[in-house]
Amino acid sequence: MKQIGIIKVEKRDHASTGENERLRKTGFLPGNICGKEIGSMAITVNKDDLRKKMSKFGRNAVFEIEVAGDKTYTVMTNEIQSHAVKGIVHVDFQQISLSEEVKTDVVIKISGKESIEAQRMILINHADTISVKGLPQNIPDSIEVNVAELKLGETITFGDVKLPKGIICESNPAHLVATLIESKLQETEETEEAAVVGEKLEA
């Protein structure tokens, strides 16, 4: 079971645009906790603390959120809204149970590209995430897909991706993750070489 992070937050009484901007200017973020038990609770969370916890535990981590003056809720991050300049501007948490499976998207990390580049091939990425289901504490932050042994014209589908024990793929298993193709540069060079050989034979 992966480590559970702790985030301290406070209830948020006002949810106006002006109030949210005021919070951001003082180093805090507006957010919500949603779930069957609490419905929707508006909260404020320290931006720096949130970034540190996300960096340490990962996007799909399980967190214990301690609400000042209330109680502690077990959650996963549901959505993080970001701005190109301001960075994170809003965060939504989903209340979960460690005994109930959840469905979420996990980032795909491609490894083994070096061997492909050495062969002057091109890897086409068709998907950056894979949809999975499992117990919250077993959901990985990322899933590695190794393409080092991939041959020209071969593909990797969601059905080919190896998942951790207890994790089930919810994406269409036939959909593509990656395809290996020949580079246009190599095709051009081979065409030119063939043309040179042809000219020599004619001569």
N, C-alpha and C positions, 0 to 999 in steps of 0.2 A: 504493500500500500504506500502510495506516495505521500510526502509530507504535506500537512495542511497548514496554510498560512493564516495569520490573524490580521484583520483590518478593523480599526476603530473608526466609527462614523457617528454622526449626530442626525437627529430628525430635522427635516427641513419643512418649515411651516408655510413659507411663501414660494411659489413656483413661477413667478413672473419673469419675463425676459430681462427686465432691469435688475432684479434681485440675483438672477443667475450670473449676469455679467459682473455684478459687484463681488460675488463669491469668487469668480475666476481671478479677478484682480488682486484678491487677498490670498491667493494660493490654494483655494479650495475648488472642488468640482461639484456640480449638481448631479444627482443620480437617483436611482430607484431600486428597491428590492421588490420583486414580484413573486407570488406563490399562492398556493391554495390556502395556506394558514393565515397569511396576512393581507392577501389581496395585492395592493400596491402601496408601498411606503416610500415617500420622498425623503432623500437623505443628502447630506453633504459629506464629502470625503477629502482628506488632504491629498492634493495632487502629487506631491513628491513621494509621499508614503505609498500611494497607489502604484506609481511607476516603479518604485523599488521592489514592491511585492510582486508585481507582474514580471519584472525582470528576473527575480529570484525563483519564483515558483512556476511561472509559465502562464500562457493565455488560458489553458484549459484546467488550471489548478482548482482544487477545492479550497474554499476559504471559510473561516469562521468569522462572521461579521458581528462585532460587538457594538450594539446601538446604545449610546449613552442614555441612561434612565429607562431603558427597556430591557431587552434580552439579547441573546446571541442566536444568530441564524446561520445554518449551513447553506452555502451558496456556491454557484459557479458563475463566471462572467457570461452574460448573455449577449451584450452588445457594447462596444466601445466606439463612441463617435469622436472623430478627429478632424482637426482643421489644419490646412497646409502650413499655416504660420503659427497658430496658437497651440498646436499639438492636441492632446486629449481635451475635449470640452464637455463630455457627458459620459456616464457609465451606467449600465443597467445590469443588475444581478438577478439570477433566478434561484429561488429557494429550492433545494433538492434534498433527497433522502439518500443516504449511503447504501440503502438496501433496494433502491429502485433504479432501473436502467434509464439512461438519458441518451438522447440523440444529439450529436453536434458535429461540426466540421473541424477536421484536423489538418494542419499544414503538411504538405508533402515536401520533403527535402531530397533533392536529387544528389547522389554521390556517384563517383566513378567517371565523371566527365573527362578527366585527364586522358584516359585511354582513347576516348572518342576523338578528342581534339588532335591527338597524336596521329590518328588515322585520317585526319582531315575530313571527318564526317560532320554532319550537323544534326543535333538533337532537337526535335520539335516537342515542346511541352504543351500538352493539351489541357492540363488541369493543375491547379496550385493547391487544391485541398481535396480531401476525401471525406465523405459523410459516413460516420460510424455510430454504433450503438454499444453501450456497455455500462457497467456500474461507474459512477462518477470518479471514484478513487482509482479506477483502472484506465481511464481515458488518457492517452499520451499527449504530450504537448506538440509532438510532431512525429511523422512516420517516414523512415528512410526508404528510398527506392534506389537500388544500385543498378546502374546501367552499364557497368564496365564490360560485361559479357555480351551486351547486345550486338547483334550482327546487322549489316546493311539490309534495310527493308523490314526488319523485325519491329514489333510493337510491344508495349506493356499496357495492359488494361487494368481496370480496378480489380478485376478478378484475380490478377497475377500478384497483386500487392500482398506481402506477408504482414499480417496484423498480430499484435500481442495476444496472448491467451485471454479469452473472455471478451474480446472485442470483435464485433460483427460489422461487415461492410454493408452500408445502407445505400451506397451509390450503385448505379447500374453496372454489373460486373463486365459487360461488353464494351463499355465506354473507354476510350483511350486516355492513357496518362502520358505516354511518350512514344515517339516514333523516330527511328534513325534513318536519315536520308543522306544521299551523296551531295557534297557541296558543289555549287555551280562552278567554282574555280577548278575543282578536280575534273568535272565534266568537260570544261573548256580545254584544259591541258591535254586530256585524253583525246579529244577531237582533233586538236592541233597535231599531236603526235601521230595519229592515224593518217592525217592529211600529208604529213611529211613522208611517212613510209610509203604512201600511195604514189607520191611524186617520184620517189627514188625508184620504185618498181617500174613506173612508166618510162623513166629515163633509161 
